[in-house]
């Protein structure tokens, strides 16, 4: 039985709420830092319902950090396909290799060491340190900002550079040293299920002492200033096929989807018709061209991609050699490559492409 005599009322209520409300999630049944780390990286920018199948799949394909470190990055991208934010996968691979090479396959056991690894920020480092190694360090993410802001009536703009330090200090003062892992799990779960953006105040065990509830500010706290407006981009795709092979390339430059494969693409300043849409690839218009169904608008965190797509079928007798930095690839091989969700949507939304490429 926990001795709650010295606990802050907030912490005591949270620890009492958690056992009766916690979801059964596989990464909560282990203290293996590799499994915990994998789950935390997947759940960055991803809801549990969407991330859970990927967690099971990735853990099956890469059961240990050694398997992940030795794997080809392309295999990781292929299995990550659909989760988005591919820099997470890239950093996952970097960290796996670093842990194997520098730490003999064993994760560092302190927050200060963990936060130095690629793709592991303060929140993820705190989660691994507390869940795997019982270090008394608080997790601080959007959920925690929201809960503490409402409960204590904090009016600091959470987008301000000083906010993390302030909220981390408050969370540190609340975390019971002997129950750091449970407290961190509890506050994360409370933010997901109880004190969500639309809170369930009528059943909240903290409402008696919650400043936001008492002052009718649950919808105005936390204070969050608006970020920059998303950037609009316009992509014109040309699916050039011949003999069950397709003209493709890997995106190399520092931009979205680096390391993923795509069709011939020309970016324009707005959506436009042929021949403007095809730009420098105008010679391809010598072959039969058909406009395809396109997903239209594709939303990323800070960008909106508007797209159109055309199928260009090159007759078998035409000898179309390598085309710029694009290469011919068998449809079966292309199916195994990691691709942006937008490309997957273009394929699945058009039966003719699905028959040609899958």
CORCORUR-V124643 format. One record per helix or strand of 3 or more residues. SS is the DSSP state (H for helix, E for strand). FROM is the first residue (numbers start at 1). TO is the last residue. If there is no record, write none. Layout:
SS:FROM:TO / SS:FROM:TO
//
This chain:
H:9:21 / H:26:29 / H:33:42 / H:48:61 / H:65:70 / H:73:80 / H:87:103 / H:111:114 / H:122:133 / H:142:152 / H:163:174 / H:177:193 / H:201:203 / H:207:209 / H:211:214 / E:231:242 / E:245:250 / E:261:268 / H:276:286 / E:288:292 / E:297:299 / E:303:313 / E:326:330 / H:331:335 / H:341:348 / H:351:357
//
